[in-house]
Amino acid sequence: MNNPIPYGRQNITEEDIEAVVSTLKSDYLTQGPRIPEFEEGFATYVDSKYAVAVSNGTAALHLCAMALNVQPGDKVITTPITFAASANCIRYCGGEVVFADIDPDTYLLDINKVREFLEASPKGTYQGIIPVDFAGRAVNLEEFRQLAEEYDLWIIEDACHAPGGYFIDSKEEKQLCGKGKFADLAIFSFHPVKHIASGEGGMITTNDKKLYEKLLQLRTHGIVKDESKYKNTPAFASGLDESQYSILDTQDYPQWYMEMQELGYNYRLTDFQAALGSSQLIRADDGLEKRRILAARYQEAFKNKDFIKGQSGVIEGHAYHLYILEVEDRLGLYNYLRENKIFAQIHYIPCHLMPYYREKGWQEGDFPNAENYYKHCISLPMYPTLQEEEQNYVIGKIKSFYEG
Ligand SMILES: *Cc1c(COP(=O)(O)O)cnc(C)c1O
């Protein structure tokens, strides 16, 4: 193999390039027609009512926490095996992150551990839960919803790894990640290693109209442009005294008028990024199919191997953002693969043991399943354009590392 093999990579086609270039030649660079087009396309893809495109997945998380009114001191539960942003969004609002351990078989936030926390404190102690469809495996949100109802919690689903992924609910129905039936809000990222790439980019999906409208407002500075919602008087808006204004035969706000009603941000996506996102969305199901084929081949290659302690396996509805092995001598394998130009990756260093969160009191031993998982996990190359011969090369090198 001459070319290095990364763990993940984007796939940009001529159609993608054409979509971006034609948008650059249009009248809009930001917030033009490509934005609602991408939002509608994405909402259709995940079967949600609404979608809000934002500048990246982290901004999506931040806006969700704001829309749900996370306040200083609020306690929110999430998994330590995720990208730090899943937890950080709570800190942006001054809330407190409470980690709970993972299920060692699924690598997902363990609902039983969450229940233990909830049962051990008076109702009202916790405000929300952020489950993560880690590696592309869909969380059973129906179960989390039941728990959330019992304890009056909201749910943000971090679905960055799982566009197109789903779980099977108690009625044997497929529930797509981000669909918004069970979670209040769901978020996605379009960073180049994710399934759909727009450079930087993110999306929030929901079925809740109020939250949807709030998100639109927060995405653009908290600015409102809707007469029926204005708080200042039309006279003030027109720059006139009430006495001057009252002799006019109109009660209209002037066309230039708008109001900033709450503290928002500029978290907009650009039109050319949205064009790239929409173009990529067309191929999303193809990509998913290829990922599932690659996963099945990895599973077949490593079944019954005694150096394997665990692997992602073939699971219905898994979106295979990552294919993970748990192995002995992970460091040795990682370095050996690097020497052979295979750039595997580790997902993730447990969040609670990042120095920032250690300073908040978390320590080694807090979450044995997450910590044990971290000692053994390695993410193998997994992306739709990974060729069969490249995958065979990866598999061959892993076997030769352990079996000589
Ligand atoms: C990528 C990712 C994010 C953050 O997305 P960005 O677009 O990089 O800000 C959040 N959560 C998870 C699980 C991710 O993988």
The ligand as an ORCA input file, in Angstrom:
! r2SCAN-3c Opt
* xyz 0 1
  C     -17.854     15.780     16.038
  C     -18.633     15.668     17.298
  C     -19.130     16.796     17.978
  C     -18.776     18.202     17.606
  O     -18.979     18.546     16.304
  P     -18.128     19.740     15.618
  O     -18.854     19.952     14.337
  O     -16.736     19.235     15.439
  O     -18.205     20.918     16.521
  C     -19.926     16.584     19.088
  N     -20.206     15.349     19.531
  C     -19.730     14.241     18.926
  C     -20.082     12.901     19.461
  C     -18.918     14.379     17.793
  O     -18.413     13.281     17.216
*
